[in-house]
């Protein structure tokens, strides 16, 4: 999905100037890549938010209309957010070509309720919720679905289990774990105590004399 975003030039470098830009409802940014010189710009904060919250998410193709400098096809990268407000403090835009592949992080959509959750009271533990892919900018999916409904307790879904998608190459190791189903800590503790109790019971003396009776004194 492509969106258009206007960018103003002429912003001054430095943290003080950046604070003034943010107070004015804008976000400091820089445009670079494809052999061109970096350009420092500022974009409207609300327009940037809308551009990054389309169906394509952070991988939306942004046609950045730079004041007095033409329009560049870009992707937003290095999005820095305020530590507790969550607002965007700075963003890098990289120039891209629609005919050349790029590397992008794509979120994974875990779909379905695992058997280990519905029947064995397990919980889904997410180990990694995104995967790195290489694709043309127009082929980057908004998310990658993976059905985890068949997972039982202790079973794992890995990068190698992700579905094949036209024009998309996964760059992560196929053995990289994404999610697993585990028992809650309380149930694990109960099972361990039950196992210990059973082991102790097996090791307790029965009170019977050993075969052959006692030795004569």
QUIRA-V693130 format. One record per residue. N is the residue number from 1. RES is the residue in one letter. SS is DSSP state (a for helix, b for strand, c for the rest). NEAR is the number of other C-alpha atoms within 12 Angstrom. Layout:
# QUIRA-V693130
[[N RES SS NEAR] [N RES SS NEAR]]
This chain:
# QUIRA-V693130
[[1 X c 26] [2 X b 28] [3 X b 30] [4 X b 25] [5 X b 34] [6 X b 29] [7 X b 35] [8 X b 28] [9 X b 26] [10 X c 20] [11 X c 26] [12 X c 20] [13 X c 19] [14 X c 12] [15 X a 14] [16 X a 13] [17 X a 19] [18 X a 26] [19 X a 21] [20 X a 19] [21 X a 28] [22 X a 25] [23 X a 16] [24 X c 16] [25 X c 21] [26 X b 30] [27 X b 38] [28 X b 41] [29 X b 40] [30 X b 35] [31 X b 39] [32 X b 25] [33 X b 22] [34 X c 17] [35 X c 11] [36 X b 14] [37 X b 13] [38 X b 17] [39 X b 30] [40 X b 28] [41 X b 35] [42 X b 41] [43 X b 40] [44 X b 29] [45 X a 28] [46 X a 19] [47 X a 23] [48 X a 38] [49 X a 28] [50 X a 21] [51 X a 30] [52 X c 29] [53 X c 21] [54 X c 19] [55 X c 18] [56 X c 29] [57 X a 28] [58 X a 35] [59 X a 39] [60 X c 37] [61 X b 39] [62 X b 42] [63 X b 29] [64 X b 41] [65 X b 24] [66 X b 28] [67 X c 20] [68 X c 15] [69 X c 19] [70 X b 16] [71 X b 21] [72 X b 33] [73 X b 32] [74 X b 37] [75 X b 44] [76 X b 40] [77 X b 30] [78 X b 20] [79 X b 25] [80 X b 19] [81 X b 17] [82 X c 15] [83 X c 9] [84 X c 9] [85 X c 9] [86 X c 12] [87 X c 21] [88 X b 32] [89 X b 32] [90 X b 32] [91 X b 35] [92 X b 31] [93 X b 39] [94 X b 34] [95 X b 30] [96 X c 33] [97 X c 22] [98 X c 22] [99 X c 13] [100 X c 17] [101 X b 19] [102 X b 32] [103 X b 25] [104 X b 36] [105 X b 33] [106 X b 31] [107 X b 25] [108 X b 30] [109 X b 23] [110 X b 30] [111 X b 19] [112 X c 17] [113 X c 22] [114 X c 31] [115 X a 24] [116 X a 27] [117 X a 26] [118 X a 20] [119 X c 17] [120 X c 20] [121 X c 21] [122 X b 26] [123 X b 27] [124 X b 33] [125 X b 26] [126 X b 20] [127 X c 20] [128 X c 24] [129 X c 25] [130 X b 30] [131 X b 35] [132 X b 27] [133 X b 34] [134 X b 25] [135 X b 28] [136 X b 24] [137 X a 35] [138 X a 29] [139 X a 29] [140 X c 37] [141 X c 36] [142 X c 29] [143 X c 30] [144 X b 29] [145 X b 23] [146 X b 30] [147 X b 22] [148 X c 32] [149 X c 24] [150 X c 23] [151 X c 31] [152 X c 26] [153 X c 28] [154 X c 22] [155 X c 25] [156 X b 29] [157 X b 35] [158 X b 30] [159 X a 30] [160 X a 20] [161 X a 24] [162 X c 34] [163 X c 20] [164 X c 16] [165 X c 18] [166 X c 15] [167 X c 19] [168 X c 29] [169 X b 30] [170 X b 32] [171 X c 22] [172 X c 24] [173 X c 17] [174 X c 18] [175 X c 16] [176 X c 23] [177 X b 24] [178 X b 31] [179 X b 35] [180 X b 31] [181 X b 32] [182 X b 27] [183 X b 25] [184 X c 20] [185 X a 13] [186 X a 14] [187 X a 16] [188 X a 16] [189 X a 13] [190 X a 14] [191 X a 15] [192 X a 14] [193 X a 14] [194 X a 14] [195 X a 14] [196 X a 14] [197 X a 14] [198 X a 13] [199 X a 12] [200 X a 12] [201 X a 12] [202 X a 11] [203 X a 10] [204 X c 11] [205 X c 10] [206 X c 9] [207 X c 6] [208 X c 10] [209 X c 10] [210 X c 10] [211 X c 7] [212 X c 8] [213 X c 8] [214 X c 9] [215 X c 8] [216 X c 5] [217 X c 3]]
